Amino acid sequence: MKLFRRLRYWLGARQNQADLAEEIEFHRAMGGAMGNTTIAREDSRAVWIWPWLESVMQDVRYALRNLRAHPGFTSVAILALGCAIGLNTSLFTVFNAIAIRPWPIADPGRVVNIFELDDRLRTFGFSLEEFRYLAAHSKTISGVVAIGNGQKVRIDDGKAVASSVSGSFFSVLGIGMQQGRGFRADEDLVDAPQPVVVLSYVFWQTRMGSDPSAIGKQLRIEDTPFTIVGVTGSDFTGNSAQVFDLYIPISARSIIEPHTTWMKDYLHSPNYCCTNIAGRLAPGVSRAQAEAELAVLHQQFRAQNHDESHGVRLTGTAFLNTGKSEKILPVFALMSLAVFLVLLLACANVGNLLLARAAARQHEISVRLSLGANRARIVRQLLTESLVLACTAGVVGVAIAFWLPSLVFRYAVNDNLSFRLVPDSVVLMYALALSAATCIIFGLAPSLHATRPGGIRSRFSLRSVLLTAQVALSVVLLVGAGLMTRGVQRARTQDPGFTISGVSIAQFDLPASSYDAARSRAFFAQLSRDLARQPVGLTRLAPLGNGQNWTSFRLPNETEKQGKTVAVQEINRGYLDVLGIPILEGRMLEDADSNRSVVLINQTLANRFFDGNALGKSVVAGKPYAPHEIVGIVKDAYTTTLDEVSPTIYFPISGDSIPLALFRTTPGTADAIAGVAKQIDARTGTTFTPLTVNLDKYLQASRAGAAIAEGLGGFALALATIGMFGVFAYCVEQRTKEIGIRMALGARPVEVIRLVLGSSSRAVFIGLLLGFAAAAAASQLLRKLLFGLSPFDPVSYTMVVVLLVAAGLGATFLPARRATKIDPMSALRCE
Amino acid sequence: MGTDKSSELLPGTLDLLVLKSLARGRMHGYGIAQHLKTISEDVLQVGESSLYPALQRLLLNGYVEAEWGISENNRRARYYTLTALGRKQLSAERKEFDRMVLAIQKVLA
């Protein structure tokens, strides 16, 4: 009650102090001036603070003294909780960076991503033509920007990643500049694109040596000189996960890629979709109002172009809003679950240690109770101890969260990402709340238990419950880790249906601006001719290269509405030879096929759409969209992903652009290929990548995931071992006298061990059973990450049993040895 | 808290006196001080710096409640009333005080 009144006072502290001042003023006005009003006010206020604060300080001091007196317990508890809080805070730091933090721009709360929806309510970008329409007609959005994808470009002295943005980009988003200016609207006119470039701060710093007079200088992009007009401020880290070095006007893409066939459509066609756009809400306009207006404009635009619309959606600018959430959120959910389990495990562990300590302090507590301390007061004191522990652990946790996320990202993700993985105030609040919550979870039950009237009764065992929980939780985490590890192993060793080792990819690198379709075809033809002596595969997509093209196909007797989406590859005969993918039915592709309407399909497609009888039939697909005869059926190969094979159509490769070449890595081949390329055009650079590198890159994220799972599992195992050890050691300690008597009466060591370990072993055993049941259920969530490994993989489960039995034996060894080494005489004498 | 010596009261008696004054009905701070002064024939002169902390203490313990009202001279003033808990406390402190005074008198006699 008193606490409640105190809280209420502090909630209205300002009002209460004003009341007091007025009251004293009234007193003086009535003529009662006697003494110092300031002292009167301060003493009055002190009534509400001081005794309470003092007793809290007293509790904290007492707690610190107590914790310092037991350094072993304290360090284990802080380490366990600190790591657990650190893991949770780290994950939250990442979540904050990608799902909560908006773009680093001026007033980001008013900026929204704008998407159009398809009939299944999936979000897409707009065509540039529609972007211009919306920008011209919207009243609820004060400025709209378009953001093209990043692309690698050749610059003066190497390569850079360029983002193409609309002329409004810098001004509408309010991006601070280190030097110079952003683009002007008149620099991004489709009919008169200007070769101007804005450098990112990092690019300017690292590649131009922070040149103070960079503005006005020239930078050659794809052999075209661009004028540097600005350098972004250091706090603008970009508005995408990708790190961009340069920004060019969208329309300037036609300057650096004059021969790209789709460029005209991209810049002009009202149907060429998928440029991301964002807008700043006009003053006083809500997101819903803007969404309503844009939906109408979108419908108008679509109607003008004889197309239907399914509405628009506005979202915030955090990374996760840009259409990536379906992929990322499930992974996050899984990881949150895992680190939350670790936190529970750490709480159970520390809770158990606290219980053991409370038992040791039974004497002290009962003395205080019998001296008249009330129970609430002692509980508060014990909780203060927990809180001090939790807060210290929270500090450790935040320290961990400062370096762990970026470390994991560096290990798990190849590319340089622009996320700021450093805890900010939101993260600190989270860590604080988490520490407070853990304090309640691990501290409340033991302190209530320890102060129960009548003392601790040994029959009811909160300790056993906590031990069971620890074992069960660690089983779940270990099974998860085991499955993930075995899944990655399986992915590496299983037969992918094509040859990986001994095969390399050659990538030809020519200035895009100097190659039109005709010259590409000539280059291509010469390459094929010169390399004819050895099998060289030509394709557009590197195996396991993180790319996939899709096409629509239908049977000749079907309507266009019945079209199905399947994967598509362009290949030559050498592709199948080099990768060792056999033809099951029909024939190989021949060089002459590039002029014929023939295709190969894979087994999956043949089985799914033709019941296996596909040979000789026709499909309508490709460019031009016309019937093609199926001349061969190819064995399934996991060339795109290792978990499944999509139905795939293989077209004879066209010569329109420079392909990738696949070849068997034999001595001299790489040089021969590079030589041929140089002969054709001296400027051609050739890079070689073994397929194993692609495989490693492909598996990198999964392997990192497995490593994280292993780390969590190992941590869980360590905690469970400490937990078991603690309980066993405590049992021996508590029953020293009893053991002494039994041994004096002739008990054999085995019987003593059984006595000591009996009850706790049952807890461990129940924990194992519960853990395996929970793991079997939880592992279903992992199914997608296991590369086809069964979530009930017996090897993983067996490994976990072996590990835990070993840990259990390790944990019992010392206590058991101590029990059998008890000297009956000294045990009896010490009472 | 109680560094003020001017009241020259026995420690703890101020709370008792305030509670007793309020037993007659609601009063504002100045009224309580005046009441104590009049009844004690100018012996007990309580200053703001001890009266108001005492009142806050009583508020904190839930012995009194405060509300704003209009004083006899038409000004806003804060009036205190005794709660049920305060009434109980008054009789308990009263008994304790009597016992103490009796004991002191016995010693001095």
Chai-1 contact restraints between the chains, C-beta under 6 A:
chainA,res_idxA,chainB,res_idxB,connection_type,confidence,min_distance_angstrom,max_distance_angstrom,comment,restraint_id
A,E23,B,G29,contact,1.0,0.0,6.0,A-B,restraint_1
A,E23,B,R78,contact,1.0,0.0,6.0,A-B,restraint_2
A,I24,B,E48,contact,1.0,0.0,6.0,A-B,restraint_3
A,F26,B,A77,contact,1.0,0.0,6.0,A-B,restraint_4
A,H27,B,G29,contact,1.0,0.0,6.0,A-B,restraint_5
A,H27,B,Y30,contact,1.0,0.0,6.0,A-B,restraint_6
A,H27,B,E48,contact,1.0,0.0,6.0,A-B,restraint_7
A,M30,B,Y30,contact,1.0,0.0,6.0,A-B,restraint_8
A,G32,B,Y30,contact,1.0,0.0,6.0,A-B,restraint_9
A,G32,B,A33,contact,1.0,0.0,6.0,A-B,restraint_10
A,M34,B,G47,contact,1.0,0.0,6.0,A-B,restraint_11
A,G35,B,G47,contact,1.0,0.0,6.0,A-B,restraint_12
A,G35,B,E48,contact,1.0,0.0,6.0,A-B,restraint_13
A,G35,B,S49,contact,1.0,0.0,6.0,A-B,restraint_14
A,N36,B,S49,contact,1.0,0.0,6.0,A-B,restraint_15
A,T37,B,E48,contact,1.0,0.0,6.0,A-B,restraint_16
A,I39,B,S49,contact,1.0,0.0,6.0,A-B,restraint_17
A,A40,B,E48,contact,1.0,0.0,6.0,A-B,restraint_18
A,A40,B,S49,contact,1.0,0.0,6.0,A-B,restraint_19
A,A40,B,Y52,contact,1.0,0.0,6.0,A-B,restraint_20
A,D43,B,P53,contact,1.0,0.0,6.0,A-B,restraint_21
A,S44,B,Y52,contact,1.0,0.0,6.0,A-B,restraint_22
A,S44,B,P53,contact,1.0,0.0,6.0,A-B,restraint_23
A,S44,B,Q56,contact,1.0,0.0,6.0,A-B,restraint_24
A,V47,B,P53,contact,1.0,0.0,6.0,A-B,restraint_25
A,V47,B,Q56,contact,1.0,0.0,6.0,A-B,restraint_26
A,V47,B,R57,contact,1.0,0.0,6.0,A-B,restraint_27
A,V47,B,L60,contact,1.0,0.0,6.0,A-B,restraint_28
